[in-house]
Amino acid sequence: MTLDAAMAAAAQAVEEQLDRLLPVYDDAEKRLYEAMRYSTLAGGKRLRPFLVLEGAQLFNVARGCALRVAAAVEMIHCYSLVHDDLPAMDDSALRRGRATTHMQFDEATAILAGDGLLTRAFEVLADPASHGDANVRIELVAALAAAAGPAGMVGGQMFDLLAEHDRTLDIGAITRLQRMKTGELIAFSSVAGAILGKAPHAARTALAAYAHDLGLAFQIADDLLDVEGDAAEVGKDVGRDADAGKATFVSILGLERAREQAALLAEQAAGHLDMFADKAELLRQVARFVVTRRR
């Protein structure tokens, strides 16, 4: 199966899982559930769920368990997008080619929708349907909480807000910022399959190294898209970092060096997967895909 076909199939499976995990109840909270579904069932690459599913197949994890974890990761990712788009944060009107949640509903509903997705994700992970071993479920919950919390994604967003007023950030600071804001959730997605499969330490270390380089390559490519991309193709507002004068990989390295660094990181990421041989071929292709994508 080609990478495009595999990602499309995985995205469809995750979409169906999310649809089941986020039903609409015809009661006073109906608007909240509708906003949660609007925020989540909006297509997209579903890169993080794909990493969960491909990592899980390395260790012969049951597909149903992997899909639940993949859906939980996507709920966390989508909650972060809903909150990032708010007027108090990035003040964005467009996400995945359509109106952001606060534009479609209202700010208060968008905040609650994000809160609902965040908490629902952990409810899904804690359910025995996600894994029969309670210790595995506890490890998943703890690892995702660390990746999404103040030492990870949320802390990275705070760092990003401060960076809007600090033009002196160097490449080391930008790397740390993006590792927290973007890289930690990608890292969890990459190792979740190993947690589900109770994989040995060496396998987890290899996947963590893969995720480290993949996350940085992904963010450099994102910075390039913000400079060179078209909003209609990318599916969100572009040029915002430059307009704000924010320090990014592109502003520090320049376009050509940033492209070269992203390509180098992608190859390094692929190299970390040698121990898995052909079973990790799609993960290798993902590393190259993230630096050539146009959205």
C-alpha positions as CSV (number, residue, x, y, z in Angstrom):
1,M,0.0,0.0,0.0
2,T,1.3,3.5,-0.8
3,L,1.7,6.1,1.9
4,D,-1.2,8.2,0.5
5,A,-3.5,5.2,0.5
6,A,-2.4,4.0,3.9
7,M,-2.9,7.5,5.4
8,A,-6.3,7.8,3.8
9,A,-7.5,4.4,5.1
10,A,-6.2,5.3,8.6
11,A,-7.9,8.7,8.5
12,Q,-11.2,7.1,7.6
13,A,-10.9,4.5,10.3
14,V,-10.1,7.1,12.9
15,E,-12.9,9.3,11.7
16,E,-15.3,6.5,12.2
17,Q,-13.9,5.8,15.7
18,L,-14.3,9.5,16.6
19,D,-17.8,9.5,15.4
20,R,-18.6,6.6,17.7
21,L,-16.8,8.1,20.7
22,L,-18.4,11.5,20.3
23,P,-22.1,10.9,20.0
24,V,-24.7,13.8,20.1
25,Y,-27.1,13.7,22.9
26,D,-30.4,15.5,22.5
27,D,-30.4,17.4,25.7
28,A,-29.3,20.7,27.2
29,E,-25.6,19.9,26.2
30,K,-26.4,19.3,22.6
31,R,-24.7,22.4,21.4
32,L,-21.5,21.4,23.2
33,Y,-21.5,18.0,21.6
34,E,-22.1,19.5,18.2
35,A,-19.1,21.9,18.7
36,M,-16.9,19.0,19.8
37,R,-17.8,17.0,16.7
38,Y,-17.4,20.1,14.5
39,S,-13.9,20.6,15.9
40,T,-12.9,17.0,15.5
41,L,-14.7,15.5,12.5
42,A,-13.2,18.0,10.1
43,G,-10.9,15.9,8.1
44,G,-7.2,16.7,8.1
45,K,-4.0,14.6,7.7
46,R,-4.6,12.7,11.0
47,L,-0.8,12.4,11.2
48,R,-0.7,11.7,14.9
49,P,-3.3,8.9,14.8
50,F,-1.4,7.4,11.8
51,L,1.8,7.3,13.9
52,V,-0.1,5.5,16.7
53,L,-1.6,3.0,14.3
54,E,1.7,2.3,12.5
55,G,3.6,2.1,15.7
56,A,1.1,-0.4,17.1
57,Q,1.4,-2.7,14.1
58,L,5.1,-3.1,14.8
59,F,4.2,-5.0,18.0
60,N,1.0,-6.7,16.7
61,V,-1.3,-4.7,18.9
62,A,-5.1,-5.3,18.4
63,R,-6.4,-2.8,15.9
64,G,-9.4,-1.9,18.1
65,C,-7.1,-0.9,21.0
66,A,-4.8,1.1,18.7
67,L,-7.8,3.0,17.1
68,R,-9.1,4.1,20.5
69,V,-5.7,5.5,21.5
70,A,-5.3,7.1,18.0
71,A,-8.7,8.8,18.5
72,A,-7.8,10.0,22.0
73,V,-4.6,11.6,20.6
74,E,-6.6,13.3,17.9
75,M,-9.1,14.7,20.5
76,I,-6.1,16.3,22.3
77,H,-4.7,17.7,19.1
78,C,-8.1,19.1,18.1
79,Y,-8.7,20.6,21.5
80,S,-5.4,22.4,21.2
81,L,-6.3,23.8,17.8
82,V,-9.7,25.1,19.1
83,H,-8.0,26.9,21.9
84,D,-5.1,28.1,19.8
85,D,-7.5,29.7,17.3
86,L,-9.3,31.8,20.0
87,P,-9.0,35.6,19.9
88,A,-7.0,35.5,23.1
89,M,-4.4,33.3,21.4
90,D,-3.9,33.3,17.6
91,D,-7.2,34.8,16.7
92,S,-7.7,32.7,13.6
93,A,-10.8,32.6,11.4
94,L,-9.8,29.6,9.2
95,R,-8.9,26.0,10.2
96,R,-8.8,22.9,7.9
97,G,-10.4,25.0,5.1
98,R,-13.5,26.2,7.1
99,A,-14.5,28.5,9.9
100,T,-12.8,27.9,13.2
101,T,-14.9,26.7,16.1
102,H,-15.4,30.0,17.8
103,M,-16.4,31.6,14.5
104,Q,-18.9,28.8,13.8
105,F,-20.4,28.8,17.3
106,D,-19.1,31.4,19.8
107,E,-16.0,31.8,22.1
108,A,-17.6,30.4,25.2
109,T,-18.8,27.3,23.3
110,A,-15.4,26.8,21.7
111,I,-13.6,26.9,25.1
112,L,-16.0,24.3,26.5
113,A,-15.7,22.2,23.3
114,G,-11.9,22.2,23.8
115,D,-12.3,21.3,27.5
116,G,-14.7,18.5,26.5
117,L,-12.3,17.0,24.0
118,L,-9.4,17.2,26.5
119,T,-11.3,15.3,29.2
120,R,-13.0,12.8,26.9
121,A,-9.6,11.8,25.6
122,F,-8.4,10.6,29.0
123,E,-11.8,8.9,29.7
124,V,-11.2,6.9,26.5
125,L,-7.7,5.9,27.5
126,A,-8.8,4.9,31.0
127,D,-11.5,2.6,29.6
128,P,-10.7,-1.2,29.7
129,A,-11.6,-1.3,26.0
130,S,-8.4,0.5,25.2
131,H,-6.3,-2.2,26.8
132,G,-7.0,-5.1,29.2
133,D,-4.0,-4.4,31.4
134,A,-4.7,-1.5,33.8
135,N,-0.9,-0.8,34.1
136,V,-0.8,-0.2,30.4
137,R,-3.8,2.2,30.6
138,I,-2.1,4.0,33.5
139,E,1.1,4.4,31.5
140,L,-0.8,5.7,28.5
141,V,-2.7,8.3,30.6
142,A,0.5,9.4,32.4
143,A,2.5,9.7,29.1
144,L,-0.3,11.6,27.3
145,A,-0.8,14.0,30.2
146,A,2.9,14.8,30.3
147,A,3.0,15.3,26.5
148,A,-0.1,17.6,26.6
149,G,0.5,19.5,29.9
150,P,2.7,22.3,31.2
151,A,5.9,20.5,30.4
152,G,4.7,19.7,26.9
153,M,2.1,21.2,24.5
154,V,0.5,23.7,26.9
155,G,3.8,24.9,28.2
156,G,5.0,25.3,24.6
157,Q,2.0,27.4,23.8
158,M,2.8,29.7,26.7
159,F,6.4,29.9,25.4
160,D,5.0,30.7,21.9
161,L,2.9,33.6,23.3
162,L,5.9,35.0,25.1
163,A,8.0,34.7,21.9
164,E,5.7,37.1,20.1
165,H,7.2,39.8,22.3
166,D,10.8,38.5,22.2
167,R,12.7,39.0,19.0
168,T,16.0,37.8,20.5
169,L,15.2,34.1,20.6
170,D,18.0,31.9,19.2
171,I,17.8,28.6,17.4
172,G,18.1,26.7,20.7
173,A,15.2,28.5,22.2
174,I,13.0,28.0,19.1
175,T,13.9,24.3,19.1
176,R,12.9,23.9,22.7
177,L,9.6,25.9,22.1
178,Q,8.6,23.7,19.2
179,R,9.7,20.5,20.9
180,M,7.2,21.3,23.7
181,K,4.4,22.8,21.6
182,T,4.4,20.2,18.7
183,G,7.1,17.6,19.3
184,E,5.9,16.1,22.6
185,L,2.5,15.1,21.2
186,I,4.2,13.6,18.1
187,A,6.5,11.8,20.5
188,F,3.6,10.3,22.4
189,S,1.9,9.3,19.2
190,S,5.1,7.5,18.0
191,V,5.7,5.5,21.2
192,A,2.0,4.8,22.1
193,G,2.1,1.6,20.1
194,A,5.1,0.4,22.0
195,I,3.3,1.1,25.3
196,L,0.3,-0.8,24.1
197,G,2.5,-3.7,22.9
198,K,4.7,-3.7,26.1
199,A,7.7,-3.3,23.9
200,P,11.3,-3.6,25.2
201,H,13.3,-0.5,26.1
202,A,15.4,-0.5,22.9
203,A,12.3,-0.4,20.7
204,R,10.9,2.5,22.7
205,T,14.2,4.4,22.5
206,A,14.4,4.0,18.7
207,L,10.8,5.3,18.3
208,A,11.5,8.2,20.7
209,A,14.6,9.2,18.6
210,Y,12.5,8.9,15.4
211,A,9.8,11.2,17.0
212,H,12.4,13.8,18.1
213,D,13.7,14.3,14.6
214,L,10.3,14.0,13.0
215,G,8.8,16.6,15.2
216,L,11.4,19.2,14.4
217,A,11.2,18.4,10.6
218,F,7.4,18.8,10.8
219,Q,7.7,22.2,12.5
220,I,10.3,23.5,10.1
221,A,8.0,22.5,7.2
222,D,5.1,24.3,9.0
223,D,7.2,27.4,9.2
224,L,8.0,27.1,5.5
225,L,4.3,26.8,4.7
226,D,3.5,29.9,6.7
227,V,5.9,31.8,4.5
228,E,5.4,30.1,1.1
229,G,2.0,28.4,1.4
230,D,-1.4,29.5,0.0
231,A,-4.2,29.7,2.5
232,A,-6.7,27.9,0.2
233,E,-4.3,25.0,-0.1
234,V,-2.9,25.0,3.4
235,G,-6.4,25.2,4.9
236,K,-5.5,27.9,7.5
237,D,-4.3,31.5,7.6
238,V,-0.7,31.9,6.5
239,G,1.9,34.7,6.9
240,R,0.9,35.3,10.5
241,D,4.3,34.6,12.0
242,A,6.0,37.1,9.7
243,D,3.3,39.7,10.3
244,A,3.8,39.4,14.0
245,G,7.6,39.5,13.6
246,K,7.8,36.2,15.5
247,A,11.1,34.3,15.6
248,T,10.8,31.0,13.7
249,F,13.1,28.4,12.1
250,V,12.7,30.2,8.8
251,S,13.4,33.7,10.2
252,I,16.6,32.5,11.8
253,L,17.9,30.0,9.2
254,G,16.4,31.5,6.0
255,L,14.4,29.6,3.5
256,E,17.1,27.4,1.9
257,R,18.9,26.4,5.1
258,A,15.5,25.7,6.7
259,R,14.6,23.4,3.8
260,E,18.0,21.6,4.0
261,Q,17.6,21.2,7.8
262,A,14.1,19.7,7.5
263,A,15.3,17.2,4.8
264,L,18.3,16.2,7.0
265,L,16.1,15.7,10.0
266,A,13.7,13.6,8.0
267,E,16.5,11.3,6.9
268,Q,17.8,11.0,10.4
269,A,14.3,10.1,11.6
270,A,14.0,7.3,9.1
271,G,17.5,6.0,10.1
272,H,16.3,5.4,13.7
273,L,13.9,2.8,12.5
274,D,16.5,0.3,11.1
275,M,15.8,-2.2,13.9
276,F,12.2,-2.7,12.6
277,A,13.3,-3.4,9.0
278,D,10.5,-3.5,6.5
279,K,7.7,-3.3,9.1
280,A,8.5,0.4,9.6
281,E,8.6,1.4,5.9
282,L,5.5,3.6,6.1
283,L,6.9,5.4,9.1
284,R,10.1,6.1,7.1
285,Q,7.9,7.5,4.3
286,V,6.0,9.7,6.8
287,A,9.3,11.3,7.8
288,R,9.9,12.3,4.2
289,F,6.3,13.3,3.6
290,V,6.2,15.9,6.4
291,V,8.8,18.0,4.7
292,T,7.2,17.9,1.2
293,R,3.6,18.4,2.2
294,R,1.7,21.4,1.0
295,R,-0.9,21.6,3.8
